[in-house]
């Protein structure tokens, strides 16, 4: 059960990282096409902050809960 929960937490974090990474790619490839964001840099920074949040979770899992 322990390994199943750790695996689920890792996959959850990885999925969120990939989602926010995809959003950054959209901004980089077509910034004019994002109408609801008038400050594209700020929007990209928020995506990067979210990626860092989940990257931190992965590091904590590896540091404290790896077998």
N, C-alpha and C positions, 0 to 999 in steps of 0.2 A: 504494500500500500504506500509506503514511504516513497519508493522510486516512482510510482505512478503519479503521486502528487507533485514531486519535484519536476518530473517530465512535463506535466500539465502547466506548471508555472513557467518553465523555460519556453514551451511552445507559445504560450500566451504572450510573453514578452517579445519573442522573436516575431510573432505575427504583427504586433503593434509597431515594432521597428520597421518592418517591411511596408506597412501601411503608410507611416510617416515618411519613409524614404521615397515611396512612390509619389506622394504629394509634393515633395521637394523637386523630384524629377519633372513633374507637371509644371511647376513654377519656372524651372530652368528652361524648359523647352518652349513654353508658350505663355509667358507672363502677361501678355495683353489679353489673353482669353479668360482670365480669372476676374470677372466683373465685380464680385462681392468684396474683393480685397484691394483697397486703394493703396495700401502700403505693403508691397510684395515682400520687401526685405523683412519687415516685422512678421509677416505671416510665415516666411521661411524660418526665421529665428524660432518661432514657436514650434514649428515642426521639428527642428533640431533639438530644442529643449525636451520635447516629448521623447525623441529617440534616445537622448542622454539618460532620461529617467529610466527607461526600460533597459538600457545598457547597464546602468547601475544595478538594477535588480538582478541581471544575469551574473554580474561580478559578485554580488552578495551570495547568490546561490552557490556559485563555484567556490567561494572562499569558506563559507560556513557549513554547507550542506553536501558537498561532494564526498563521495565514498573513496 
